[in-house]
Amino acid sequence: MSFAELAASTNFSFLEGASHPSDMVATALELGHAGIGIADRNTVAGVVRAHSALRNAVADAGAPVDFKLIIGARLVFADETPDIIAYPTDRRAWGRLCRLLSAGNLRAKKGECHLFFDD
């Protein structure tokens, strides 16, 4: 049976996650996991590092690696709406997610993101 953590938080989720995205991908590969889903709190900041780690692992293996990397965001709302984990499935969905996160960041002080259900 394969295992995949689907809601992992990295060190980009301040005070929630501790590991670097690249370390999380490397560890999941070492443990033989089927994949990992990285969803940091109101950010997709770790996407490049996670993808780079997987690309490097494939290069080191010299062959395709049977591993699924899913990147998204845990949307944490300021109005007590329950958290939502959003994994965009195509380019348009990525654009909508990034616009949503930008709107939340623009209405808050640096380091915070204020999202509301109506967003």
HELIX and SHEET records of a PDB file:
HELIX    1   1 PRO A   21  GLU A   30  1                                  10    
HELIX    2   2 VAL A   47  ALA A   61  1                                  15    
HELIX    3   3 ARG A   91  LEU A  106  1                                  16    
SHEET    1   A 4 ALA A   4  ALA A   8  0                                        
SHEET    2   A 4 GLY A  35  ARG A  41  1                                        
SHEET    3   A 4 LYS A  68  LEU A  75  1                                        
SHEET    4   A 4 ILE A  84  ALA A  86 -1                                        
END                                                                             
